[in-house]
Amino acid sequence: MKMLTINVHAWQEDDQRQKIKKLAEVIHAKRYDAVALQEVSQHMDSPFAYNTIRTDNYGLLLIQDLHALGSIDYEFHWDISHLGFEVYEEGIALLTRHPVKEVETFYITSSESVDFWKSRKIVGAAISLNGSPLFLYSCHLGWWGDEEEPYDEQIDRLMNRINTPSVLLGDFNAADHILDEGYNYILSKGFTDTHQKAEKKSGNRTIKGKIAGWEDNQEDLKIDHIFTNDQVNVLSSSVIFDGENEPVISDHFGLEVEFERK
């Protein structure tokens, strides 16, 4: 199993269309089993392509680019979390090339209003691998110490909704070197960090300095993670789209993992 997660910072990037094409090229070449994306946006005034998906939805354009490359077997699932940057419907997405048995989306914040930028939604999908179920969740959480939407309550709501065995992929806004905060709280729920468990790993930071949501940050931090409570052998884990391992395409770097289920 090969998986990728990246916060794509949709429509806030220079040369955005070319960066979508680069992401499609890498997904096509590496044939990830699943891809989790955060900050997947569409302009609120763009026409609808189908259902709630508008024609400029970052994920829709990514799927179209994948199809053009010949990867026609990826399913795309998206839902809105909140309105961002005044004119964008910002959401969460999952792509998988395995048949999806069920899709569910749910809020993990007390707020379920798209008008509140701290509202956080999860997109989950159940897939079957050799007859065995696996549940995938694309996640974008808030911040430790937030009094309006406490982080531990977001995790608790998430844990109450997920199925087992699970893989949680995303932007957790939880630095792995800070003890007794969000990162360790997730681990305390029976999850392991696949990057730390990997037999071979490269890269240890997914953001550099100040970015949206981390305006006072002056460090290089790893806040994007892939956690699992499944029994796996993690073969490798690498930071990607960091300028060394593929070009930078967002204010976040990506994280890719390969593992074998026991």
Residue pairs with C-beta under 8 A, 6 or more apart in sequence:
1 33
1 34
1 129
1 232
1 258
1 259
1 260
1 261
2 30
2 31
2 32
2 33
2 256
2 257
2 258
3 32
3 33
3 34
3 35
3 36
3 136
3 167
3 169
3 226
3 256
3 257
3 258
4 27
4 30
4 32
4 34
4 35
4 36
4 240
4 254
4 255
4 256
4 257
5 35
5 36
5 37
5 38
5 138
5 169
5 170
5 171
5 224
5 225
5 226
5 254
5 255
6 23
6 36
6 37
6 38
6 224
6 240
6 241
6 249
6 250
6 252
6 253
6 254
6 255
7 37
7 38
7 39
7 140
7 170
7 171
7 224
7 250
7 251
7 252
8 23
8 37
8 38
8 39
8 40
8 58
8 249
8 250
8 252
9 39
9 212
9 250
9 251
9 252
10 16
10 39
10 40
10 41
10 42
10 58
10 88
10 90
11 41
11 43
11 56
11 58
11 85
11 88
12 39
12 85
12 212
12 251
13 19
13 249
13 250
13 251
17 61
19 249
19 250
20 58
20 61
20 62
20 65
21 65
22 246
22 247
22 249
23 62
23 241
23 249
24 62
24 65
24 66
24 68
24 69
24 71
25 69
26 240
26 241
26 246
27 35
27 62
27 66
27 71
27 74
27 95
28 66
28 69
28 70
28 71
30 256
31 71
31 97
32 95
32 97
32 256
33 96
33 97
33 98
34 94
34 95
34 96
34 97
34 98
34 125
34 127
34 136
34 167
34 169
35 74
35 94
35 95
35 96
36 93
36 94
36 136
36 137
36 138
36 139
36 169
36 170
37 58
37 59
37 62
37 92
37 93
37 94
37 95
37 138
38 92
38 93
38 138
38 139
38 140
38 170
38 171
39 84
39 90
39 140
39 171
40 57
40 58
40 59
40 78
40 90
40 91
40 92
40 93
41 57
41 58
41 84
41 85
41 88
41 89
41 90
41 91
42 53
42 54
42 55
42 56
42 57
42 58
42 60
42 88
42 89
42 91
43 54
43 56
43 87
43 88
43 89
44 83
44 87
44 88
44 89
45 87
46 54
46 55
46 56
46 57
47 54
47 55
48 54
48 55
49 55
49 57
49 60
52 78
52 79
52 80
53 59
53 60
53 78
54 60
54 89
57 78
58 93
59 76
59 78
59 93
59 95
60 76
60 78
62 76
62 95
63 74
63 76
63 95
66 72
66 74
71 97
73 97
74 95
74 96
74 97
75 95
75 96
75 97
75 99
75 100
76 93
76 94
76 95
77 93
77 94
77 95
77 100
77 103
77 123
77 125
78 91
78 92
78 93
78 94
78 123
79 91
79 92
79 105
79 121
79 123
80 89
80 90
80 91
80 114
80 121
81 90
81 91
81 92
81 114
81 119
81 120
81 121
81 140
82 90
82 113
82 114
82 115
82 116
82 117
82 118
82 119
82 120
83 89
83 90
83 114
83 115
83 117
84 90
84 117
89 114
91 121
91 123
92 105
92 121
92 122
92 123
92 138
92 139
92 140
92 170
93 123
93 138
94 103
94 123
94 124
94 125
94 136
94 138
96 125
96 127
96 136
98 127
98 128
98 129
99 127
99 128
100 125
100 126
100 127
101 126
101 127
101 128
101 133
102 125
102 126
103 123
103 124
103 125
103 126
104 123
104 124
104 125
104 161
105 121
105 122
105 123
105 124
106 121
106 122
106 124
106 161
107 119
107 120
107 121
107 122
107 157
108 120
108 121
108 122
108 141
108 154
108 155
108 157
108 158
108 161
109 118
109 119
109 120
109 142
109 149
109 154
109 157
110 149
110 153
111 118
111 119
111 149
112 119
113 119
118 142
118 146
118 148
118 149
120 140
120 141
120 142
120 149
120 154
122 137
122 138
122 139
122 158
122 161
123 137
123 138
124 135
124 136
124 137
124 138
124 161
124 162
125 135
125 136
126 133
126 134
126 135
126 136
126 163
127 133
127 134
127 135
127 136
128 134
129 261
132 261
133 163
133 165
134 165
134 166
134 167
134 230
134 261
135 162
135 163
135 164
135 165
135 166
135 167
136 166
136 167
136 169
137 158
137 162
137 166
137 167
137 168
137 169
137 170
138 169
138 170
139 158
139 168
139 169
139 170
139 171
139 172
140 170
140 171
140 173
141 151
141 154
141 155
141 170
141 171
141 172
141 173
141 174
141 182
142 149
142 151
142 154
142 173
143 151
143 173
143 182
143 213
144 151
144 173
144 174
144 178
144 181
144 182
145 151
145 181
151 174
151 181
151 182
151 185
152 182
152 185
155 182
155 185
155 186
155 189
158 168
159 189
162 168
164 229
164 230
165 228
165 229
165 230
165 231
166 228
166 229
166 230
167 226
167 227
167 228
167 230
168 186
168 191
168 225
168 226
168 227
168 228
169 225
169 226
169 227
170 224
170 225
171 223
171 224
171 252
172 182
172 183
172 186
172 223
172 224
172 225
173 182
173 213
173 223
174 181
174 182
174 183
174 185
174 186
174 223
174 225
175 181
175 183
175 221
175 222
175 223
176 183
176 193
176 195
176 196
176 222
176 223
176 225
177 221
177 222
183 193
183 225
186 225
186 227
187 193
187 227
189 229
190 229
191 227
191 228
191 229
192 227
192 228
192 229
193 225
193 226
193 227
194 225
194 226
194 227
194 228
194 232
194 234
194 237
194 257
194 259
195 201
195 222
195 225
195 226
195 237
195 255
195 257
197 234
197 237
198 234
198 235
198 236
198 237
198 257
199 233
199 234
199 235
199 236
200 235
200 236
200 237
201 236
201 237
201 238
202 237
202 238
202 239
202 245
203 238
203 239
203 240
203 242
203 245
203 253
203 255
204 222
204 239
205 220
205 221
205 222
205 239
205 242
205 253
206 221
206 222
206 223
206 224
206 239
206 242
206 252
206 253
206 254
206 255
207 214
207 217
207 220
207 221
207 222
207 223
207 224
207 251
207 252
207 253
208 220
209 217
209 218
209 219
209 220
210 216
210 217
210 218
211 217
211 251
211 252
212 251
214 221
222 239
224 252
224 253
224 254
224 255
225 255
226 237
226 255
226 257
228 259
230 261
231 261
231 262
232 259
232 260
232 261
232 262
233 259
233 260
233 262
234 257
234 258
234 259
235 258
235 259
235 260
236 257
236 258
237 255
237 256
237 257
237 258
238 245
238 255
238 256
238 257
239 245
239 253
239 254
239 255
240 246
240 253
240 254
240 255
240 256
241 247
241 248
241 249
241 250
241 253
241 254
242 248
242 253
242 254
246 254
